[in-house]
Amino acid sequence: MTLKHQLAEYIAACFSGIWVQSHEHDDALREIAQLCREHDWRLATWDIDQGLQIPGTEQPPDTDGIDPLAAIKSVNSLATPDGSALLVLRNFHRFSNSAEIVQALAGQIAGGKQNRTFIIVLAPVVDIPVELEKAFTVLEHALPNRHQLEEIATGVAVEEGEMPDGGERTRLLDAAAGLTRYEAENAFALSLVRHQRLLPDTVWELKGQMLKKSGLLTLYRGGETFADLGGLDALKEFCTRALRPKEANRPKARGTVLLGSPGTGKSAIAKALGNETGRPTLVLDPGTLMGSLVGQTEERTRRALAIIDAFGPSIVVIDEVDRALAGHSGSGDSGTMSRFFGTLQTWLNDRTCDSFVVCTSNDVRTLPSAFTRAERFDAIYFVDTPGESQREAIWGLYAEKFQLDPDQPRPDDTGWSGAEIKACCRLAAMLQVSLIDAAENVVPVSQTAAESIGRLRKWASGRCLCAERGGVYRYEDTQPRTRRRVRRGELLNN
C-alpha cells in the first residue's frame, strides 16, 4: 500500500498525529500533496531552512517563518469548516527535546480531533518523545517496488538498446531492489555514462557504497564459486537445489547452519554460494551492531534487518555465530545481548523476504536449541576435515592456482583441513620450496586442538547432516580407550 493510501485511511479515521519514517521527503510530499488535491484539503509544510510555506500564499499567517513553535500553533488558522488541514514538519525529530515544543504538539494533536487539523512529521528515524508516544501513529514510506524501479530505469534509458530485456532486465531490477528512488536514478545514470546501457554491475557497486555508509552490513564481491572448493558435495547439492530459480507456489529456502572445526571451508562455501546462485552476498557482523548507548544496539539491529528485507533475493552470512552470540543470556550487559538475540531469532522465524541465511559456527553447543530449531533453518550440516579423495581434489586445485608441480611428493596430510592444504601450497610458491619442505611450517588444527575437535565430532554424531556424503553424520571413534587400574590397597589407604 502506498503512503498516499495509508494517509487517506488514517486521516479519515481522524488520527491527528502521524509520524512518517522516510528517507525521501520530496517523494513523500508529492504523495501528500496529491492526496490533498484529491480531497480539497489545505496543506502547509515547514522546515528549518524555508520556514512555513502554504501553497497559494506568499506570507505564512501568524508566524515568523522558521520558528517551529509558531509553526505548530499556526495550523489552527488553516482549518476550514468543511475540510481538513495538514501541517507537514520535515526532520522535526531534531526539535523533540524541547519541552515547549513537546507540550505544543500534545495540545495540537489533542485539539486536532475536533477541528480536523493533522500534524505529520517526516523524519528518517522514529524518535518520538515518551510524552507523545501514545499521540503519534507511525507509518513507513516504503522503498520503490520493482514496477516503480522499472519506471525509473525506463525514464533514464530513453535511447534504443539502453534498457536490457529478458533475464538481464530481471537481474538489473534485482540489483536495484532496496535503493531509494534517488539512489536508483543515480545508479542507472552512472551505468549509462560508463557502458552506454543499464547493467547490474554498476548498480551493485553503488549498492555496496550504500551498505558501507550504513556501517551495518558488508557486500561481499569475491569471485569464488563451488568449482574453486573441493569436497562438500552433499552441502553443495542441497544449496544448489534449494536456491534454484523459483517456481510457482514453491516455498522459499530459509538457510543452513554450518558446524565444524576451523579451516574446513565453512565461510568459503557460504561466500561462494552467492556467485554460484547469482545472488548478492551480505555479511552481517554482529560486532558492528553493538552500540555504547542504551537502545542503540537494538535500533542498529532493526535497521540492518530492514536493509536485508529490502534487498531482495540474497545470501546472508553470519560468520562464527557462536562467538557473536556468546552473551545471549544477558548477564553483565543489562540484557542488551539477550534483546539482540531475541530480535534476530524473531526475524529468522518471521521474515518473508527471499534471503538465505548461512551461519557458521565452531561450536554450536554454546547456542540454545531455540536458535537452531526447525523453520529457522532448513538444515544443520557438520563440515568435517576432508577425507582422502577430497584432500586429493583440494591439492589439485591449489597446485594449479599457485602454479606448482602437481606430481611432486606431498606430505602426510592425514587430518589436514582445506585451509592447511592451501597454506602449504602458498608457502611452497612463496618460499620456492617443495611441498614437503613447506609442510614443516604447517601445524594442523587436528593436532593443536585434537581434544576439542573430538568432542565436537561426538556431539555432531547423530545430530547433524554430513556435508560430504549426505545423510546423518556418524562419527566412529577409532582411538583406543585406556582405563586406569587401581589396586584395592590404594582405596583402603585413602
C-alpha positions, 0 to 999 in steps of 0.5 A: 500500500502506498503512503498516499493510501495509508494517509487517506485511511488514517486521516479519515479515521481522524488520527491527528498525529502521524509520524512518517519514517522516510528517507525521501521527503520530496517523494513523500510530499508529492504523495501528500500533496496529491492526496490533498488535491484529491480531497480539497484539503489545505496543506502547509509544510515547514522546515528549518531552512524555508520556514512555513510555506502554504501553497497559494500564499506568499506570507505564512499567517501568524508566524515568523517563518522558521520558528517551529513553535509558531509553526505548530500553533499556526495550523489552527488558522488553516482549518476550514469548516468543511475540510481538513488541514495538514501541517507537514514538519520535515526532520522535526525529530531534531526539535523533540527535546524541547519541552515547549515544543513537546507540550505544543504538539500534545495540545495540537494533536489533542485539539486536532480531533475536533477541528480536523487539523493533522500534524505529520512529521517526516523524519528518517528515524522514529524518535518520538518523545515518551510524552507523545508516544501514545499521540503519534501513529507511525507509518513507513514510506516504503522503498520503490517496488520493482514496477516503480524501479522499472519506471525509473530505469525506463525514464533514464534509458530513453535511447534504443538498446539502453534498457536490457530485456529478458533475464538481464532486465530481471537481474538489473531490477534485482540489483536495484531492489532496496535503493531509494528512488534517488539512489536508483536514478543515480545508479542507472545514470552512472551505468549509462555514462560508463557502458552506454546501457543499464547493467547490474554491475554498476548498480551493485557497486553503488549498492555496496557504497550504500551498505558501507555508509550504513556501517551495518552490513558488508557486500561481499564481491569475491569471485569464488564459486563451488568449482574453486572448493573441493569436497562438500558435495552433499552441502553443495547439492542441497544449496544448489537445489534449494536456491534454484530459480523459483517456481510457482507456489514453491516455498522459499529456502530459509538457510543452513547452519554450518558446524565444524572445526576451523579451516574446513571451508565453512565461510568459503562455501557460504561466500561462494554460494552467492556467485554460484546462485547469482545472488548478492552476498551480505555479511552481517557482523554482529560486532558492528551492531553493538552500540555504547548507548542504551537502545542503540544496539537494538535500533542498529539491529532493526535497521540492518534487518530492514536493509536485508528485507529490502534487498531482495533475493540474497545470501546472508552470512553470519560468520562464527555465530557462536562467538557473536552470540556468546552473551545471549543470556544477558548477564553483565550487559543489562540484557542488551545481548539477550534483546539482540538475540531475541530480535534476530531469532524473531526475524529468522522465524518471521521474515518473508523476504527471499534471503538465505541465511548461512551461519557458521559456527565452531561450536554450536553447543554454546547456542540454545536449541531455540536458535537452531530449531526447525523453520529457522533453518532448513538444515544443520550440516557438520563440515568435517576435515576432508577425507582422502579423495577430497584432500586429493581434489583440494591439492589439485586445485591449489597446485594449479592456482599457485602454479606448482608441480602437481606430481611432486611428493606431498606430505602426510596430510592425514587430518589436514583441513582445506585451509592447511592444504592451501597454506602449504601450497602458498608457502611452497610458491612463496618460499620456492620450496617443495611441498614437503619442505613447506609442510614443516611450517604447517601445524594442523588444527587436528593436532593443536586442538585434537581434544576439542575437535573430538568432542565436537565430532561426538556431539555432531554424531547423530545430530547433524547432516554430513556435508560430504556424503549426505545423510546423518553424520556418524562419527566412529571413534577409532582411538583406543580407550585406556582405563586406569587400574587401581589396586584395592590397597590404594582405596583402603589407604585413602 
